Amino acid sequence: SPSNTQKRLSPPSPRKLPIIGNLHQLGSLPHRSLHKLSKKYGPLMLLHFGSKPVLIASSVNAARDIMKTHDLVWSNRPKSSMADGLFYGSKDVAFSPYGEYWRQVRSVTVLHLLSNKRVQSYRHVREEETSNMIDKIRQQCDSVIDLRDVLSCMTNNIISRVNIGRTYNEGESGIAVKALLEELLVLLGTFNIGDYIPWLKWINKINGLDSRVKKVAKDLDAFLESVIEERVIRNKKAEYSAGEAKGFVDVLLEIQNGKETGFPLQRDSLKAILLDAFVAGTDSTYTVLEWTMTELLRHPRVMKKLEDEVRELGQGKTEITEDDLGNMHYLKAVIKESLRLHAPVPLLAARESMEEVKLLEYDIPARTQAMINVWAIGRDPLLWENPEEFRPERFLNSDIDVKGLNFELIPFGAGRRGCPGIPFAIMVIEVALAKIVHKFNFALPKGIKGEDLDMTECNGLAVRRKLPLFVVATPLSS
Ligand code: HEM
């Protein structure tokens, strides 16, 4: 460690303003503004969001240092008053501070909810919901289709059935729940000034944010309580049909007494974990599919090659199944290329250092936040040839994967805090894409050319296209 006489070396910092620090430099799409700034200030910059020091890492080496070399030091999340309000005091996995509690809920999630075996057990749900999607597209074949709507319905239904055993739009309270979950995502994507400029917290009382958070938390709690009641009764009666997979809620209810895990799960923790799955799993997943279809429509050559692969392997089959995916190498490359250019979470969820740590050649004090700009890394010309070009072939003879081992492609993060939902998400994305390409030819509505497609992004919990993707689908005669 550096001796006291040595001067600490701090990363370069753009000039900051009083009170707001560098907040004025974030703009409406922070991953883009920060990418520009990093060209001037380098791969590791120290900014201030209000009074909080925040590092922005924009290179593969800086990312590796944070999420591998010093992963443990960076395994904390900064406190978020929004998460405190919405997740029962941050009792979920994603926002919980580092410590024994987080280790427990994380291990429950990894071992019991998102294990390969459990993900496999939901195959039936995925197959049914992707087939429903095909039917829905087929019904609209003579008109212009809002593909975002179709894709988000499909992922919503899958996550919901996996999570609570049914789609949330079944039953009388259906519409209210959809709006509620949407509001939850909006709130989590809202910049909360009070977290960065603590003495401005009162603003959230005036502008209505605090009361919105309270209302949503209360309504969500009522919804989750009713779901739990419903499942408890159902599970007592053992109303399972043969082969039906248990939902996350059923698994959590089974292990809540702690006999299997060594620690009991409180009711609030159980509800917070269910909310995490809704929040983490839905928008991110359909956003990847929407960006992928957008790029395919802009690149007919790539679309053709994908169609050839999928249709050849799916020849003579009524429907592609998950057994067919193993041989779809081009499909997997297309999805990686889409994640490289359009990571739905382009600035990874913030980490916070728990002690003083070295990062590249710099000395970083404890309680500094770090955000990794995967959007910038995905476009780094030192890592990628012609980075702006959508060319899945770059992944064909390459070992690079998205699982957090190759730091040039980390749309799911990496290390102890990395996304535990990768197998789940990838499975949904692959099977959905394969099935629709197997069944339909897609084109843009009359008069719109691929190269004219508006690629403007819109910031939120997931960064998606500003405009929904409208397409025309023609069924293939099989
Ligand atoms: C395309 C879809 C998805 C993307 C792009 C994505 C991305 C991410 C990212 C970037 C993180 C932060 C990683 C870090 O700090 O290093 C994360 C964390 C997390 N994700 Fe995902 N995710 C996706 C799908 C899912 C799904 C389907 C689930 C569960 C059903 C899930 C559950 C979680 C949880 C629980 C965390 C918090 C982990 C922790 O803090 O310990 N994600 N995800």
Residues whose N, C-alpha, C, O or C-beta is under 5 A from the ligand:
A	BS01	HEM	V93 A94 R106 D276 A277 A280 G281 S284 T285 V288 P344 V345 L348 A349 P411 F412 G413 A414 R416 R417 G418 C419 P420 G421 F424 A425
